[in-house]
Amino acid sequence: MNKLILTGLLAAVALPTAANAVSMSDVREERHDLRGEQRELQQALRSGDRGDIRDERRDVTDAREEYRDERQDYTRATGDRRYNLGRYHAPRGHALRTAFRGQRLHRAFLGASYVIAQPARYRLAAPRLGHIRWVRYRNDALLVDMRTGAVIAIENNIFW
């Protein structure tokens, strides 16, 4: 009897989580739907019919909310660790290349605008020594020795 109850309880817990699983293709589909609604709104704006414009704006708002909800569900389900810090601007006169361990960064990349002040906010391990900091380099976070500019570790695609 206990096994039957335990099996039923496990099935009741496991089935809803499996049904709620979200894949990246679901997120892409919602984004595609949102873009389609935005195109329809642009066509309605060109035609000039107020009723169509109002309806299309409502549809775009609904599609935007569905896309946001789908993205949040995917992030929760997969533990996606990507953050939006805005566009990355490299120091003037410096070309960006793929970072690698042992690379030495120019002093321009070690300025205050590139140092990640609160690494815990981005789920990055706190640096142990006082002269080691996390630095943003393109979409990556680099653990850098600030005295020498040497890259110690790399977390790829943290930012977008």
Buried (B, 14 or more C-beta within 10 A) or exposed (E): EEEEEEEEEEEEEEEEEEEEEBEEEBBEBBBEBBEEBBEBBEEBEEEEEEEBBEBBBEBBEEBBEBBEEBBEBBBEEEEEEEEEEEEBEEBEEEEEEEBEEEBEBEEEBBEEEBBBEEBEEBEBEEBEEEEBBBBBBBBBBBBBBBEEBBBEBBBEEBBE
